[in-house]
Amino acid sequence: MTETGQKSKYIEELEFVNKARALRLEVYSLYCALKTFTLGYFDPLTRADQYIEKRTAEVVQRASERQLVKANIFAGLKGEKSSDETMADREVLLESIMLIVAGSGTTAVTMTFLTWAVMANPEIQSRLEEEVATLSEGFTDSELEAQPYLNAVINEAL
């Protein structure tokens, strides 16, 4: 998405699922009526859910094969052990889908608010720009974590 400036199909489906589920909760009787009158053919969430499940299964599979460049939560779920028991593949998949769908909406809202708040206050924006400009080219996560003003702004937004 960042390289092309376009939303990927995966992001579009995540956005659709978040909106459709909210709508289904708000007007559940209408949703049920449409599903009944169309003999089950009207279920806009099915297509999106199937696509998200397929893509998430691919991520979980790569995580279990350790083909991912960075460690992430999916690898942790797959390798999680409670005594001699591991999560079943289906449980890992469902947990992963839940984390992605739930996190996508809240993260987007938080980042949108943070961007708006910084842009609405030129003093904050200027101070952030000055601090970030001191970072070396090819900076690391630990260098970012050491930026006091940047982290104060992020923590305030959270």
Helices and strands as residue ranges (DSSP letters): H 9-26, H 28-37, H 44-64, H 73-79, E 81-82, E 85-86, H 89-120, H 122-133, H 141-145, H 148-157
